[in-house]
C-alpha cells in the first residue's frame, strides 16, 4: 500500500478529497457538490450534515479498498464559518452562510466599547465585514438566538470542526483565528480583550504542524487541526521560496494579494482600502488585500454571454490584444466597478449597451479588475519594499488578458505563474509531512 496524507478541501462550491504520497504528488482525487439547504431563517447555507457523512464515508471507503494507507488527515476550508457545540459535543446550529445579512448598526455599542470601529478593526486586522467577521457572528447568535446561545459549550471554526469529527478534541489554529475574525489582536498577537470580557471559551490556537493521534475505523491516523484555505494556499511557496521574498496573488471568487514579508503594522489607510491580515500556521502576519473581484467577473461573464448571445466561456478563447489593453489604460475609464471599495456584486446589463462587441466590453472589465488588484499589491507592500516577484495561483493565472494588464500597469514586478496545483490542499498536506513515513 502507498502511504498517503488525505486532505479534505472544502470550498463554497466544490468539496474535495485528495491523497498526497510521500513526494506530495496527488495520487487520488474525488470531488462532489451538495445542494444548499436553509437555516432556521430560511437563508441558504451549506448542508453540513451531508458534508460530514461524505467525509467520513470517503475515508472509510479508501481504507476498505486497501490501495492507500492513510497516515494523516488534514483539512482546508473557506473561512468565516463557525460551528457551535453543546456540552455533549453535539452541533447546535446550521453552518451559517457568511453572506447572510448582518446590520452593523446593531453593534455600534460593541465597537464604541472597544476603541471605536476604525481602531478596533485596525487592531484586529478585520474590516467591519458583518458576517465575514466570525466574532460578529458570535455576538449575533448571543443577541438574536438565546435559545441556541444558552446551549453553547464550545465554538470551532470550520476546519477545526472537521478535525473534531475524528478526534473529539476542541482546537483552534492561527490561520483560522487570524482570518478577519475580529477576535485576534494583531498588536499583541493574542486574543483581543473583548473575548475574555465576554467570557468566550475560545480554544488556544496551536502550531499547524501539530496533530492528534487517533484511531478511526480501526486504524491509527494523525489528525491535523485544519487550516483556513487562503492562508493554506501560501504554504507551498513559503516552503519552496525560503530565500526569496514574494507576493502571492490567489485568484478565485476572491482575489487576494498576500505579502507574508511585510514588517509594518496595518494602518487605517490600508484598512479602509480592503486590506487586512491573515496568519501563517506559525503565527506570522500575512499583510493582505482581499477583494470580491472574482465574483464580479463571474456575474459579468454571464451577463456578457446573455447580452451578446454567445457562449459563456468565450472569454477563455480571446486572443491577447495588447493594443486594446494600452488604449484602455490610456482612456482610464470606469464602467463596471466602483471608485472605492466594491459593495455591488450584481451585474448591470444596461452598462453593456455602451459596447458593440464582446471583446471590448470584456477587456474593459478585466482592466478595471486588474487596476484594483495592482492598487491592492501597492497597498500591502512596505514603504521600502524590494519585492519584485508576484506569483499568480488559481483560475486567473491562465487569463492572458489579466496578466497583460498587470504587467502594463506595474512594470516593476515580475509575474510568475505558480505551477502548484491544489495550493490550499497541498499546504494542508505539507503541515502533516512528519507523519507520512512508514511506522
C-alpha angles and dihedrals in degrees: 000000000000116000110233145174112226117213123194105207112191120190128172090260111018125046112199142181117201129183118211122197126213090280089051093245116144106249097171135021133177127175136186142168132221129208113244121251129202131258123223090280091054091250116141118256140160117285094243094177092057091045091052092051093046093052095050093042091050092053091047092049093051090048092050095049090058100211094113134039107215106216097169141009126204135173138223120187141163114270135240093061129117138187121206120207131196124223090275092056094252123142111252106189139027118265096269119223113247089218091062110118118262119177111221089201088078091060104049091110090055092051092045091052090054101050100286130293096281098049094039091050091049094049092048093039085230119127110213095269100154111220090011085072104073090198087063089048088058092050090048091054091048092049102039107025109040089155087066099033094055089062096050115119101157137017122208133181114234098263092049091049091056088050089049090058087068103032106027085220123133108230143159133199133206096240092058100043089044095055104098092291096140087226101091124077108215091191092062097021094229137090112303116256092250090068091065093036088060090043093237111173097219116165121244110258116244136203111282092231093065119098138186115234110223140158118246122179089346096308128106111237134173108234118204122213093238135238142243104257100231092050091045091054093068095053097084091055092046087054096049101033099050093141098040130070117221147158119237119214106202109194130195132091085337121039106213125183110201128194112183091177099063111122096184123095119243113274131211089246092055092045092052089053101057097275125136140145133261125187135231119234087261095056098261118148117246110198106214146179112212120191131169090227097128088060090052089050090050096053093045098050086055091050092046091051092051096043097048093034095232136124116294091233094056091112089064091064101045115120119230112268104188092176089061090046092055093045092053092048090052091049091046093193124171114217113141107024132058125254095245131011111353115238099160111084099170125099119245107206093190088072089065091064086082089070133071095192140036096234097061093045093049093046089052090052092050091046091056092045091048092049091055091048091053090048088053093050091050092049095054094046115099116243095257096029118150095190110139105162118088115182118201120207131173133034099329094058088084094049103102092186092056091047092048092053091049092053093047094046095048112022095173093074131076114225113217124186111224108232089198115115125206090012098181094047092046090050090053091047093050090058088062098045094113089063102052101077119100114275 
